[in-house]
């Protein structure tokens, strides 16, 4: 049985996260303070026991010059003794239904291990974010140059706001990032690899078409369409795709990963 979390089951979600991922309480305090919401959290119950869960965290990204919402799937976990029973499969399908019902055109996730890329491909996800090799501009330097948190956010936001195909952060997101990095001692951060899944192909293709009005084609493979629309390594494709879908470099980082 799948249910949304509530004030009574939220502690169960937190304990599952800690059991499966081993994160410290200070990190979980930040996550559950700034990003966790019951209405964005699904729990699978085996009988009366909560055994698996995931969260659909709200973010936005720039996409062909427009800022669009997406759901960031995080905390996908199943208690060890309940794995290989198909519970996460059911949760992912339910999450996709919820995301679609909410009119959110895109879903994004970051596989915790390399083998999970193949696992998530079965659900329509395609790798479109590449791991960075150059450290991001140091957050510690931004805070030193801008002692006021509002000013610091403006400086931070300016680094990413005008980048297309880039995940954007709200002021609340920024405060969570700052608290996390203070705890971690301001380590170097990089862009992170990840996958996306198209939830509303017509809408996203429409944004592409507004900037590429000469293009009119039907692409039924949703994963391939995702790669094309994100411009992910399209220079490696054959014609006409590499000319119709320009190369882009999608950016995602500092997702409380």
C-alpha positions as CSV (number, residue, x, y, z in Angstrom):
1,X,0.0,0.0,0.0
2,X,1.3,3.5,-1.0
3,X,0.4,6.6,1.0
4,X,1.6,10.2,1.2
5,X,3.5,10.9,4.4
6,X,2.0,12.8,7.2
7,X,3.1,14.3,10.6
8,X,2.9,10.8,12.1
9,X,4.8,8.9,9.4
10,X,7.5,11.6,8.7
11,X,9.8,10.2,11.4
12,X,9.6,6.8,9.7
13,X,10.8,8.4,6.4
14,X,13.7,10.0,8.2
15,X,14.7,6.8,9.9
16,X,14.5,4.9,6.6
17,X,16.8,7.5,5.0
18,X,19.3,7.2,7.9
19,X,19.2,3.4,7.7
20,X,19.7,3.2,4.0
21,X,22.1,6.1,3.4
22,X,23.9,6.5,6.7
23,X,23.7,10.3,6.7
24,X,24.3,12.1,10.0
25,X,21.6,13.8,11.9
26,X,22.9,17.3,11.2
27,X,22.5,16.8,7.5
28,X,19.1,15.3,7.9
29,X,18.1,18.2,10.1
30,X,18.9,20.5,7.1
31,X,17.1,18.3,4.6
32,X,13.9,18.0,6.6
33,X,13.9,21.6,7.6
34,X,14.3,23.1,4.1
35,X,13.2,20.5,1.5
36,X,11.1,17.8,3.0
37,X,7.3,18.1,2.7
38,X,4.7,15.4,3.5
39,X,2.8,16.1,0.3
40,X,5.9,15.4,-1.8
41,X,6.7,12.1,0.0
42,X,5.4,8.7,-0.8
43,X,5.7,5.7,1.5
44,X,5.2,2.0,0.8
45,X,3.7,0.0,3.6
46,X,4.0,-3.7,4.0
47,X,1.1,-4.4,6.3
48,X,1.5,-1.6,8.9
49,X,5.2,-1.2,8.5
50,X,6.8,1.6,6.4
51,X,9.5,-0.2,4.3
52,X,10.2,2.1,1.3
53,X,9.9,5.7,0.4
54,X,10.9,8.5,-2.0
55,X,10.6,12.2,-2.2
56,X,9.6,14.5,-5.1
57,X,11.4,17.7,-4.3
58,X,10.4,20.8,-6.2
59,X,13.0,22.7,-8.2
60,X,13.2,24.8,-11.4
61,X,15.6,24.9,-14.3
62,X,16.1,27.1,-17.3
63,X,15.1,25.3,-20.5
64,X,15.3,27.1,-23.8
65,X,15.2,30.4,-22.0
66,X,12.2,29.6,-19.9
67,X,12.2,28.7,-16.2
68,X,10.3,25.5,-15.8
69,X,9.4,23.3,-12.7
70,X,10.7,19.8,-12.3
71,X,10.5,17.1,-9.6
72,X,13.8,16.0,-8.2
73,X,13.4,12.4,-7.0
74,X,15.5,11.9,-3.9
75,X,15.8,9.5,-1.0
76,X,14.7,6.5,-3.0
77,X,15.2,3.8,-0.4
78,X,13.9,0.4,0.7
79,X,14.8,-1.2,4.0
80,X,17.4,-4.0,3.4
81,X,15.2,-6.9,4.5
82,X,12.4,-5.7,2.1
83,X,14.3,-5.3,-1.1
84,X,13.8,-7.2,-4.4
85,X,10.0,-7.3,-3.8
86,X,9.1,-4.6,-6.4
87,X,8.2,-2.0,-3.8
88,X,10.4,0.7,-5.3
89,X,9.1,-0.1,-8.8
90,X,5.6,0.7,-7.5
91,X,6.7,3.9,-5.8
92,X,8.4,5.2,-8.9
93,X,5.4,4.5,-11.1
94,X,3.2,6.3,-8.5
95,X,5.5,9.2,-8.3
96,X,5.4,9.6,-12.1
97,X,1.6,9.6,-11.9
98,X,1.6,12.3,-9.2
99,X,4.1,14.4,-11.1
100,X,2.0,14.2,-14.2
101,X,-1.2,15.0,-12.3
102,X,0.5,18.1,-11.0
103,X,1.4,19.3,-14.4
104,X,5.2,19.1,-13.8
105,X,6.9,18.5,-17.2
106,X,10.1,16.9,-16.1
107,X,11.6,14.5,-13.5
108,X,15.3,14.5,-12.5
109,X,17.3,12.2,-10.3
110,X,20.9,11.4,-9.4
111,X,21.8,7.7,-9.3
112,X,23.8,6.9,-6.2
113,X,25.8,4.3,-8.0
114,X,26.9,3.7,-11.6
115,X,24.8,0.5,-12.0
116,X,21.7,2.4,-11.2
117,X,21.8,4.3,-14.5
118,X,20.7,1.1,-16.2
119,X,18.0,0.6,-13.6
120,X,16.5,4.0,-14.1
121,X,16.6,3.7,-17.9
122,X,13.8,1.2,-17.5
123,X,11.7,4.0,-16.2
124,X,12.4,6.3,-19.1
125,X,15.3,8.2,-17.6
126,X,18.2,9.4,-19.8
127,X,21.6,10.7,-18.7
128,X,21.8,14.4,-19.6
129,X,23.9,15.9,-16.8
130,X,27.7,15.3,-16.8
131,X,30.0,15.2,-13.8
132,X,32.1,18.4,-13.7
133,X,35.9,18.4,-13.7
134,X,36.4,22.1,-12.6
135,X,35.5,23.1,-9.1
136,X,32.5,25.5,-8.7
137,X,33.2,29.1,-7.5
138,X,33.8,28.7,-3.8
139,X,30.8,29.4,-1.6
140,X,33.0,30.4,1.2
141,X,34.4,33.2,-0.9
142,X,30.9,34.4,-1.8
143,X,30.0,34.5,1.9
144,X,33.2,36.3,2.8
145,X,32.6,38.9,0.1
146,X,28.9,39.3,1.0
147,X,28.3,39.0,4.8
148,X,24.6,39.6,4.4
149,X,22.9,36.4,3.4
150,X,20.6,38.1,1.0
151,X,23.5,39.7,-0.8
152,X,25.4,36.4,-0.8
153,X,22.4,34.8,-2.5
154,X,22.3,37.4,-5.2
155,X,26.0,36.9,-5.9
156,X,25.5,33.1,-5.9
157,X,22.4,33.3,-8.1
158,X,24.2,35.5,-10.6
159,X,26.6,32.6,-11.4
160,X,23.8,30.4,-12.7
161,X,20.7,32.6,-13.5
162,X,21.6,33.3,-17.1
163,X,22.8,29.8,-17.9
164,X,20.4,27.8,-20.1
165,X,19.7,24.1,-19.1
166,X,20.8,24.9,-15.6
167,X,19.1,24.0,-12.3
168,X,18.2,27.2,-10.4
169,X,18.1,27.6,-6.6
170,X,15.7,29.7,-4.5
171,X,16.8,31.7,-1.5
172,X,15.6,28.9,0.7
173,X,17.7,26.4,-1.3
174,X,20.7,28.6,-0.9
175,X,20.3,28.8,2.9
176,X,20.2,25.0,3.0
177,X,23.3,24.8,0.8
178,X,25.1,27.2,3.1
179,X,24.2,25.3,6.3
180,X,25.3,22.0,4.7
181,X,28.7,23.4,3.6
182,X,29.4,24.9,6.9
183,X,28.9,21.5,8.5
184,X,31.1,19.9,5.8
185,X,33.8,22.5,6.1
186,X,33.3,24.1,2.6
187,X,34.7,21.2,0.5
188,X,35.2,21.8,-3.3
189,X,32.0,21.2,-5.2
190,X,31.5,20.1,-8.8
191,X,28.6,19.8,-11.2
192,X,27.0,16.4,-10.7
193,X,26.0,13.7,-13.1
194,X,22.3,12.9,-13.4
195,X,19.3,11.8,-15.4
196,X,16.1,13.3,-16.6
197,X,12.7,11.9,-17.7
198,X,10.3,13.8,-19.9
199,X,6.8,13.9,-18.4
200,X,5.1,16.3,-20.8
201,X,6.7,15.8,-24.2
202,X,4.4,18.2,-26.1
203,X,5.2,21.1,-23.7
204,X,9.0,20.6,-23.7
205,X,9.2,20.0,-27.4
206,X,7.1,23.2,-27.8
207,X,9.7,25.2,-25.9
208,X,12.4,23.8,-28.3
209,X,10.2,24.6,-31.3
210,X,9.8,28.2,-30.3
211,X,13.6,28.7,-30.7
212,X,13.8,26.3,-33.7
213,X,10.7,26.9,-35.7
214,X,12.1,25.1,-38.8
215,X,11.9,21.8,-37.0
216,X,8.9,19.5,-37.2
217,X,9.4,15.8,-36.5
218,X,7.9,13.1,-34.3
219,X,10.2,11.2,-32.0
220,X,8.5,8.4,-30.1
221,X,11.6,7.2,-28.1
222,X,11.1,9.3,-25.0
223,X,14.7,8.7,-23.8
224,X,16.2,9.7,-27.1
225,X,13.9,12.8,-27.2
226,X,15.2,13.7,-23.8
227,X,18.8,13.6,-25.0
228,X,17.9,15.6,-28.0
229,X,16.0,18.4,-26.2
230,X,18.8,18.7,-23.6
231,X,21.4,18.8,-26.4
232,X,23.4,16.2,-24.5
233,X,26.3,15.0,-26.7
234,X,24.3,15.6,-29.8
235,X,27.5,16.3,-31.7
236,X,28.1,12.6,-31.5
237,X,24.8,11.8,-33.4
238,X,24.3,11.3,-37.1
239,X,22.5,13.8,-39.3
240,X,19.9,15.3,-39.2
241,X,19.8,15.1,-35.3
242,X,23.2,16.7,-34.7
243,X,22.3,19.7,-36.8
244,X,18.7,20.1,-35.7
245,X,19.5,19.8,-31.9
246,X,22.5,21.9,-31.0
247,X,25.0,20.7,-28.4
248,X,24.3,22.0,-24.9
249,X,25.9,21.4,-21.5
250,X,23.2,21.0,-18.9
251,X,24.2,22.0,-15.4
252,X,23.2,20.6,-12.0
253,X,25.0,21.0,-8.7
254,X,24.6,21.4,-4.9
255,X,21.4,19.3,-4.6
256,X,22.1,18.4,-1.0
257,X,23.6,15.2,-2.4
